[in-house]
Amino acid sequence: MTVLLEIQNLSKRFGGLQAVDEVNLKVRDRELRCIIGPNGAGKTTLFNLISGKIKPDSGCVIFEGEDITGLKSH
């Protein structure tokens, strides 16, 4: 199956807080994934990194084979 979304070593730090630490994920065509965790685990930060709302400190986001890391959300 084709990989639609790939997250490679995505990280984000806010001062002394490591919100997202080297996340790796592949979502293939016709596949469903869930991101779960307690409050403060970095779920919203991860989605903001994927959508381009905030820029990662390291790593990349690849959508349909194109690197979209840091592109604006629109």
PLY file of the C-alpha trace (Angstrom):
ply
format ascii 1.0
element vertex 74
property float x
property float y
property float z
element edge 73
property int vertex1
property int vertex2
end_header
0.00 0.00 0.00
1.03 3.57 -0.67
2.33 5.67 2.24
0.22 8.85 2.39
1.75 10.47 5.46
5.16 9.83 6.94
6.58 11.45 10.07
10.35 11.06 10.53
12.09 11.87 13.83
9.79 14.83 14.53
10.76 16.83 17.65
9.66 20.05 19.31
10.92 21.69 22.47
9.43 24.68 24.30
12.21 25.98 26.52
13.00 23.17 28.96
9.96 21.09 27.97
10.39 18.38 25.31
6.81 18.28 23.96
7.46 15.88 21.05
10.54 13.67 20.98
11.61 11.93 17.75
8.16 10.70 16.65
8.09 8.28 13.71
4.83 7.27 12.03
3.61 5.99 8.68
-0.02 6.11 7.57
-0.77 4.10 4.46
-3.68 4.37 2.03
-6.91 2.97 3.57
-5.31 2.75 7.03
-6.60 4.20 10.29
-4.26 5.29 13.12
-5.02 6.73 16.55
-2.83 8.99 18.67
-3.58 8.46 22.37
-2.01 9.59 25.61
-2.66 11.50 28.82
-3.04 15.26 29.09
0.27 16.95 28.37
1.68 14.05 26.34
2.17 16.17 23.19
-0.78 15.03 21.03
-1.93 18.53 20.11
1.66 19.65 19.52
2.14 16.69 17.17
-0.94 17.62 15.16
0.16 21.27 15.07
3.55 20.14 13.72
1.92 17.95 11.05
-0.49 20.70 9.97
2.20 23.38 9.81
0.77 25.51 12.61
4.15 25.31 14.35
7.59 24.42 12.99
9.53 21.44 14.31
12.99 21.72 15.85
13.99 18.60 13.90
12.52 15.89 11.73
10.19 16.06 8.75
6.62 15.55 7.59
6.11 13.93 4.19
2.67 13.91 2.56
2.14 11.91 -0.63
5.91 11.81 -1.16
6.40 15.59 -0.77
8.21 17.15 2.18
5.71 19.59 3.71
7.69 20.29 6.90
7.12 23.83 8.12
4.77 24.83 5.29
1.95 27.12 6.37
-1.24 25.33 7.34
-3.28 26.75 4.45
0 1
1 2
2 3
3 4
4 5
5 6
6 7
7 8
8 9
9 10
10 11
11 12
12 13
13 14
14 15
15 16
16 17
17 18
18 19
19 20
20 21
21 22
22 23
23 24
24 25
25 26
26 27
27 28
28 29
29 30
30 31
31 32
32 33
33 34
34 35
35 36
36 37
37 38
38 39
39 40
40 41
41 42
42 43
43 44
44 45
45 46
46 47
47 48
48 49
49 50
50 51
51 52
52 53
53 54
54 55
55 56
56 57
57 58
58 59
59 60
60 61
61 62
62 63
63 64
64 65
65 66
66 67
67 68
68 69
69 70
70 71
71 72
72 73
